[in-house]
């Protein structure tokens, strides 16, 4: 990277071209990563090496957990980003990395919970959106039993997606703050495609990204 490359105020990372299409006119660079935390981490790292950014935004649609109070078309903003399926089972007990004495970093302790940008809560207020933990999983939850088990482990969780923790991991290693926004397309649980509201979820995602960009500009 040459010395005359100017940093972006924000980098937006989405999984699919369909999500990107709703965001390309905003005042931030948009990168399509592909699906899943590994693809998201690699794309985020590559984008930040090409050109630095002041903030990374993981954006996209996702499912809302039972008890979150969220419905299709609603929006959630992250208070933390949790890699919820990274750990180990000990019989019927789930152990997070901290309990195992393990870290996703080689140079210090970092478990499955990634902190978010200091302006995230105010951005949630701007968007009139709930502010809470957002979960990342490598596979989409497809049953009420699975949804209940995840809710038991993370009772305050609002949504699940497949990229947020990967984006957060890459941003952390690059020393860049991160925030995740998710527009709700469906409830977490049995896959009922007829209940999905993709258009409304994409519109909510855009509203969340706009609120983050407005808050970033104001700080």
N, C-alpha and C positions, 0 to 999 in steps of 0.2 A: 504494500500500500504506500503510495507516494505521499509526500508531506502536504501537497496541495488538495488532498481529498477532504472536503468539508463534511462534518458529521450531520446526520439527519436528526431533527428534533425527536422523531419517533420512528420506530420500525414496527410494522404490523405483520404478524405471522399467522396465516390461516392454512387449513389443511387442504382445501379444494379450490378449484377455479371458480366454482359457483359462489363461494363465500367471498372470494376476492372481487368478483364483478360488482358487488354492492359497495365496495370501499375504494376503488381505484381513483375516484375523483377527490378524495380527501387529501389534506396537506401532510401526507406521510408516505413513506415507501411501503409497498405491500409485497410480501413474499409468500408464494404458495409452497408449502413444505412437503405435501403428501401426508398420509394418515399415520397416526401413532406417535408416541413420545420419542422414539429413536429418530424417525424422519424429521420430526419437529426440531429436535436438538441439533441435528446436523445442518439443517437449513438455516437455523438461527445463527449457529456458529459461522457458517460460510458467509451469511449476509453481513454480520458484524465485522468479519475480517475484511470484506470488500469495502465497507464504509461504516464507521462507527455511528452510534445513535445514543441519544440521551435517555431514551426509554424504549423498552420492548413491550408491545401489546400482543398477547395471545388472544385471538378472537375467533369466534365461530359459534355454531349451534350446538346444543346438547340437550340432555334429558334432565328433568327436575325430580328430586327425590321426594318420596312420600313425607309429608310433614313440613316441607319447605314453604308451603303456601303458594308456590309458583305454578302457573298454568301456561300452556302453549301461547307464545307471543310475549311472555314476560322476559325480563332481563335480570341477570345476576352479575355482580362484580366481586372479585376475589378479595377476601381479607387475608387469606393464605392459599397456597396452591399445594395440594397433597397428592403425592404419587401413591395411590391407595392400594395397589396390588403389588408393591415392591416390599418384600419381607419374607417371612417363613411361617409355615404352619407347624405347630408342635401339638400333634393330636388335633383336638378341636379348638386350640387356642392360637390366635393370630399374633405374631410377634413383629413389631416394626424394627427397622434397622437399629435404632438406638438401643432397644432391648437386646439385640444380638451383638452389640459392640461393633457394628459395621458402619461404613460411611460411603456416600457416593463420590466423595472427594479423596484424593490421595494425600492431600496436604492439610487435612483438618476434618473435624467432625461435621457432617451434614447428613441428616436423615431424610425422611420422605416429605418433610414439611418445609416449603420454600416461602420465605417472607416476600411481601409485595411492596411496591412503590408507596412512598409516604403520602402521596396525593390520592391514593385509591379510594379512601372513604369519602373524601369530598367529591370525587368524580361520581361515586354512587349517589350522593345527594343530588348532584346536578341532574343525573339521569332518573331520579326518583326510583332507584332500584335497590333491592336488598343487598347487603354487604355481608359476606360470610365465606366460609371455606368452600372451595371448588375442588372436586376430586378428578384425578386423571387415572384412567385404567387403559390397559392394552387391549381389552376386549369389552364390548358393550354389554352391560347387564341385561339379561333377557328373561328374568323371572321375578315374581314377587318375593320368593324366598331369598334370592341373591340381593335384591334391593333392601329387604329388611335387615339382612346381615351387615351390609355396608352402613346402613343407617344406625345400627346398634354400635358399630365401631366409631362412626363419625356422626353423632346425633345432630350437629349443627350444619351439616353439609347441605348446600343448596342444589348443586348440579354436578353432573359428570360429563367429561369429555375425554378425548384421547390424546391431546397434544400439550396441554398446559404445563405439566411438570417437565416435559422435555424442553420446552421453550425457557422455562424458569431455570433449569439446570445450566443451559448454555449461557443465559444472561448472567447468572451468578458467577460463572467462571470468567466471564468477560468484564465483570465489575459494573454491570449496567442494571438499573432497577427494572422491575417487570410487574405487569398487572394482567389479569385475565378477565375477559368479558365473555359471557355466554348468553345467547338468545335461546329461549326454551322452545324446542320443537315438539316435545312429547314428554310424558311421564316416564320415569325410570321403572322398568319392569317388563312384563310380557310385551313382545313386539307386535303392536297393532298399528300397521302402516296407515290405516284409515283415520287414525287419531292424530297423525303427525300434521303439523302446521309449519311447513318449511318457509313459506313466504313471510309469515308473521315473525318467525324466529330470525330470519335474515334481517328484517327491518329492525327488530330489537337489538341485534348485534351491532348494526350500524349506529343506532342511537347511543349505545354504550361506548363505542369507539369515539364518536363525536364528543361525548361528555368528557372522556379521558383527554382528548386533544385540547378541548377548551380549558380544562383544569391545568393541563401542562402549560398552555400559553399564558395562563394567568399567574403562574408561579415564577 
